[in-house]
């Protein structure tokens, strides 16, 4: 938000339509949802963005990744990696464009760019959590560079299937012409061109997609099982049963913590009910009548940064 409307109860809506055997209507709803997100991607690619909701959203993401980068840079203990991971269920490209505009932030999105190819980079999840170092020319002193891992659990608009592989491509699936939006076959074809985990119980339309989805979930689970792992959750309802179950299991690790930032006061009780059996979960939320939006989240994260001299 505000560039893209929240998903809301789209999963419940789609599942309800599928249960009523209204799959054609469910596909139409999903296609409209994806097209709205794709339009922001096309605008970001054209750039530069000078005002409006897309600019406001991009600025929030730029502040977010910049604050994380500064927190990691302030970490002086070499035992702990200067590394953080962003797990997202969003399809959009705001994080990628925010990192690009910040310039000095290194991000690993799980694709192998070492081949030097101009596009269509192969998915290589083994590269997640690689640490990057810089060495001085004079004393050969090694310093770790802060790195962000971006793990998009439900896929991304720039993910496409190429033969038996997943690749990252600059090309985007073109919007449906208005004349095709009344054709169920065209809509179904449009959806199948995307490498996205759809928000319904018929998540997968091919084996490769299912395998990668569970590979990413295992990466999420492994990250949570590390000693002293902290997961900050924002803008996520834990409505995805797979992610909810994995998170609950991972919280059996007594050194792990889950800190949830609730958008509204009413949602605090919802989160507390979902994790009622876990002592290592904290829910932070606003007072009644207020919201904890992206800007407020960035202020909270920014408050833990070391004070800068002469600032």
C-alpha positions in Angstrom: 0.0 0.0 0.0 -0.8 2.6 -1.2 0.3 1.5 -4.7 -1.4 -1.9 -4.5 -4.6 -2.7 -2.6 -4.2 -5.3 0.1 -5.1 -8.9 -0.8 -7.7 -9.0 2.0 -9.7 -12.2 1.9 -8.9 -13.1 -1.7 -7.9 -16.6 -0.7 -11.2 -17.2 1.0 -13.0 -15.7 -2.0 -11.2 -17.9 -4.5 -11.6 -21.1 -2.5 -15.3 -20.4 -2.1 -15.7 -20.0 -5.8 -13.8 -23.2 -6.6 -15.9 -25.1 -4.0 -19.0 -23.9 -5.9 -17.4 -25.1 -9.1 -17.2 -21.5 -10.3 -13.6 -21.9 -11.5 -14.0 -19.6 -14.5 -15.1 -16.8 -12.2 -12.2 -17.6 -9.8 -9.7 -17.4 -12.6 -11.2 -14.0 -13.7 -10.8 -12.6 -10.2 -7.3 -13.9 -10.0 -6.4 -12.4 -13.4 -7.6 -9.0 -12.3 -5.6 -9.2 -9.1 -2.4 -10.1 -11.0 -3.0 -7.4 -13.6 -3.3 -4.7 -11.0 0.1 -5.7 -9.6 1.7 -6.0 -13.1 0.7 -2.4 -13.9 2.9 -1.1 -11.0 5.8 -3.2 -12.3 5.5 -1.7 -15.7 5.4 1.8 -14.3 8.5 1.1 -12.2 10.3 -0.2 -15.2 9.5 2.9 -17.2 10.5 5.3 -14.4 11.4 7.7 -13.0 8.5 8.0 -10.5 8.1 11.5 -9.3 4.9 11.4 -7.3 1.7 9.5 -6.5 1.0 6.2 -4.6 3.8 4.2 -6.4 6.4 6.8 -5.4 5.1 6.8 -1.8 5.3 3.0 -1.7 8.7 2.9 -3.3 10.0 5.4 -0.8 8.8 3.3 2.1 10.6 0.3 0.7 13.8 2.3 0.1 13.7 3.4 3.8 13.0 -0.2 4.9 16.0 -1.8 3.1 18.3 1.1 3.9 17.5 0.8 7.6 18.2 -3.0 7.5 21.5 -2.3 5.7 22.5 0.2 8.4 21.6 -2.2 11.2 23.8 -4.9 9.6 26.6 -2.4 8.9 26.6 -1.5 12.6 27.2 -5.1 13.6 30.9 -5.4 14.6 31.0 -9.0 15.8 32.4 -11.1 12.9 30.9 -14.3 14.4 27.5 -13.1 13.4 26.9 -12.6 9.7 26.1 -9.1 8.4 23.1 -10.6 6.7 19.3 -10.5 6.9 16.6 -12.3 5.0 13.3 -10.9 3.7 10.7 -13.6 3.3 7.8 -12.2 1.2 4.6 -13.6 -0.2 4.1 -10.6 -2.5 4.4 -10.9 -6.3 5.4 -7.3 -6.8 8.8 -5.9 -7.5 9.1 -3.0 -5.0 11.9 -4.5 -3.0 14.0 -5.2 -6.1 13.5 -1.6 -7.4 14.1 -0.1 -3.9 17.5 -2.0 -3.6 18.4 -0.8 -7.1 17.7 2.8 -6.3 19.6 2.7 -3.0 22.6 1.7 -5.0 25.0 0.4 -2.3 22.9 -2.5 -1.0 23.8 -6.1 -2.0 20.8 -8.4 -2.5 20.7 -12.1 -3.2 17.4 -13.1 -4.8 18.4 -16.8 -5.4 19.3 -16.5 -9.1 22.8 -17.2 -10.5 24.1 -14.1 -12.3 27.7 -15.3 -12.5 27.3 -16.5 -16.0 27.3 -13.0 -17.4 24.1 -13.6 -19.4 22.1 -10.4 -19.9 18.8 -12.0 -18.8 17.1 -15.3 -18.0 19.2 -16.1 -14.9 18.8 -19.6 -13.6 17.3 -20.2 -10.1 20.1 -21.4 -7.7 18.8 -21.5 -4.1 22.1 -22.9 -2.9 23.4 -19.3 -3.3 21.2 -18.0 -0.5 23.1 -17.1 2.6 26.4 -16.7 0.8 28.5 -14.1 2.6 30.2 -11.3 0.7 33.6 -9.8 1.7 35.7 -6.9 0.7 39.5 -6.8 1.2 41.6 -3.7 1.5 44.5 -3.4 -1.0 47.0 -2.2 1.6 46.7 -4.5 4.6 44.5 -7.2 3.1 42.0 -6.7 5.9 38.8 -8.5 5.2 35.4 -6.9 5.9 32.0 -8.5 5.4 29.6 -6.5 3.3 26.0 -6.3 4.5 23.7 -8.6 2.4 20.0 -9.0 2.0 18.5 -12.4 1.0 15.2 -12.0 -0.7 13.0 -15.2 -0.6 9.7 -14.7 -2.4 7.7 -17.7 -1.2 4.8 -17.3 -3.6 6.8 -16.4 -6.7 7.4 -13.2 -8.5 6.2 -11.3 -11.6 9.7 -11.7 -13.1 9.8 -15.5 -12.6 9.1 -17.6 -15.7 9.5 -21.3 -16.6 12.0 -22.1 -19.3 12.1 -25.7 -20.3 12.6 -27.6 -17.0 14.1 -24.6 -15.2 13.0 -21.5 -13.3 14.6 -18.3 -14.6 14.5 -14.6 -13.7 13.5 -12.6 -16.7 13.2 -8.9 -17.4 10.2 -9.6 -19.6 6.8 -9.5 -18.1 3.6 -11.3 -19.2 1.6 -8.8 -21.2 -1.9 -7.8 -19.9 -4.9 -9.5 -21.3 -6.6 -7.5 -24.1 -10.1 -6.4 -23.2 -11.5 -8.6 -25.9 -9.9 -11.7 -24.2 -11.2 -11.0 -20.7 -14.5 -12.7 -21.5 -12.8 -15.8 -22.9 -12.2 -18.4 -20.1 -9.6 -20.2 -22.2 -7.6 -17.0 -22.7 -7.8 -16.2 -19.0 -6.6 -19.7 -18.0 -3.7 -19.4 -20.5 -2.8 -16.0 -19.1 -2.6 -17.4 -15.5 -0.5 -20.4 -16.6 2.1 -18.1 -18.1 3.0 -16.8 -14.6 5.2 -18.7 -12.2 3.1 -17.7 -9.2 1.7 -19.6 -6.2 -2.0 -18.7 -6.5 -3.8 -17.9 -3.2 -6.1 -20.9 -3.2 -6.0 -24.6 -2.4 -5.3 -25.4 -6.1 -1.9 -23.6 -5.8 0.1 -25.6 -8.3 -0.4 -26.2 -12.0 3.0 -27.9 -12.6 5.5 -30.1 -10.7 8.3 -27.6 -11.0 6.3 -24.9 -9.2 5.4 -27.3 -6.4 9.0 -28.4 -5.9 10.3 -24.8 -5.7 7.6 -23.8 -3.4 8.5 -26.5 -0.9 12.2 -25.7 -1.4 11.6 -22.1 -0.3 9.5 -23.2 2.6 12.4 -25.4 3.8 14.7 -22.4 3.6 12.2 -20.4 5.7 12.0 -23.3 8.2 15.8 -23.6 8.4 16.3 -19.9 9.0 13.8 -20.0 11.9 15.5 -22.9 13.5 18.9 -21.2 13.8 19.9 -20.2 17.3 18.6 -16.7 18.3 16.6 -16.3 15.1 14.2 -13.4 15.2 11.3 -13.1 12.7 9.7 -9.7 12.3 6.3 -10.1 10.6 4.5 -7.1 9.0 1.6 -7.0 6.6 1.1 -10.8 6.8 -2.0 -12.4 8.3 -0.6 -15.9 8.6 -3.6 -17.0 6.6 -1.4 -19.3 4.6 -1.7 -22.6 6.4 1.6 -24.0 5.2 3.5 -21.0 6.5 1.5 -20.9 9.7 2.3 -24.5 10.5 6.0 -24.1 9.7 6.2 -21.0 11.9 4.5 -22.8 14.8 6.9 -25.8 14.5 9.9 -23.5 14.2 8.9 -21.7 17.4 9.6 -24.9 19.3 13.2 -23.6 19.1 13.3 -21.9 22.5 15.9 -19.3 21.3 13.8 -18.1 18.4 11.4 -15.2 18.6 8.5 -14.0 16.5 7.6 -10.3 16.7 4.4 -9.4 14.9 3.5 -5.8 14.0 -0.3 -5.7 13.8 -1.7 -3.1 11.4 -4.8 -2.4 13.5 -5.8 -2.7 17.2 -8.5 -5.3 16.4 -6.0 -7.6 14.7 -3.8 -7.9 17.9 -6.3 -10.4 19.4 -6.4 -12.4 16.1 -2.6 -12.9 16.1 -2.5 -13.7 19.8 -5.1 -16.4 19.3 -3.1 -18.0 16.5 0.0 -18.2 18.6 -1.6 -18.7 22.0 0.5 -21.7 22.8 3.8 -20.0 22.2 5.7 -17.9 24.8 8.3 -16.6 22.3 5.8 -14.5 20.3 5.2 -10.8 20.9 2.5 -8.8 19.1 3.0 -5.0 18.8 0.0 -3.0 17.7 -1.5 0.5 17.8 -4.1 1.9 20.1 -7.8 1.7 19.0 -8.5 4.1 16.0 -4.9 4.1 14.8 -2.9 2.1 12.3 0.7 0.8 12.3 1.5 1.4 8.7 4.8 1.0 6.7 6.1 4.5 7.7 5.6 3.7 11.4 7.3 0.4 11.0 10.3 2.1 9.5 10.4 4.5 12.5 10.4 1.6 14.9 13.2 -0.2 13.0 15.1 3.1 12.7 14.9 3.6 16.5 17.4 0.7 17.1 20.1 2.3 14.9 23.1 3.6 16.7 23.0 7.4 17.2 25.0 9.2 14.5 27.4 11.8 15.6 26.5 15.4 14.6 23.0 14.3 13.6 
